[in-house]
């Protein structure tokens, strides 16, 4: 018996062992490399998108900063297909400088909230990495202030949003995920009549870079 084992041992050692590859199931605690995400997997985390823009023409400059940040809950409806719910704090500020001797236009500040629902597909790139295109929509509400006191103009803005992006998502383990990638958020809505202003409609598009991390369960 021992002689047979000695004969088979070199062959067993020579046979290559396939790399560990796992489908991530709800509640799983696997040590293998994640290559697929099963229906029923859930994630909760935090995501943020930062946009900074700067324009300069004819001696005048305009600086714009937009931040969306907040918690996200994600549920996989089917294998590698997720539905996400995000509630974000909305901060948008713009300020302008004029050439010497000219009057700069008043700055604008928007503070409020944004809620979106997105659907995304996860295509495995290997090594626990996925590429994930996403699309979705939602709505927003914010307070807008134009200019400085005592002559500031205040109003409320509200409306709908559309969102699209392309993210790289990495699962270093079965319990955590990291994501990053470019995205676009388009807002279309109305501005209520302020004490010194008039109601109107508007459309804005913010393109930036989204980052986030999540706990998987």
Phi, psi and omega in degrees: 000318180294325180293324178294319179297321179294326179289321184280336186303315179299325179291322179294321179291326183285338181289123181292142178264123181296147179295145180291128179223130188231145165271130181277117179255160178303128178077005183288152177226067186265149177260002182278176178280126183285123179239350180206151182241120186277155173301140180099346177294140180235151177221146172225133185197194181232137179226153178212148176232128180242132178232129176230128180230149181215127178235145175216125180207138178054036178084350179261145180233152181223122179248130181233138177225132180227135179227129170241123181211136179173180183283153179226135171247132185233135180228132181272111181288325179213175179303122177065019179230117186242155173240127185240145176238121183235134174239117187238147168283134182250124176227122179221125182225140175224141178218150185229146173242138181252160176300161180303130179093349180255159179266125180284144176295152182294148176284165182226137180228127176244128177230129181180212183223155182222132177235132180224154173238127182230153175240139186219148175247140183248114177254123185290135174254356183094157178067024182082006182258140178230151168253134191226100170284144182219155177209148181184192182197175180177216182208170182213161174210135182205162173260133182247133176235125179246123181085183181247156176293149012271359184255023182293144177256124183243143178203173176251143175236146182201157180163203183250165179224153171234144184223141175214151181193172177219112187241152168261128182240129182240131176251093178291339176207180179280001183246346184222153174219150177234144182218150177199145178167165180286152178205163180230134175235118179254131181242137178220125185193201183234153175245123181289158180288121177274180182297331182235013183232182179236153181290153179193175177248160180205160174225133177222149180231126178241121178246125183208202183238125182259138175226153179190165174217148186221153170262132185255135178209000000 
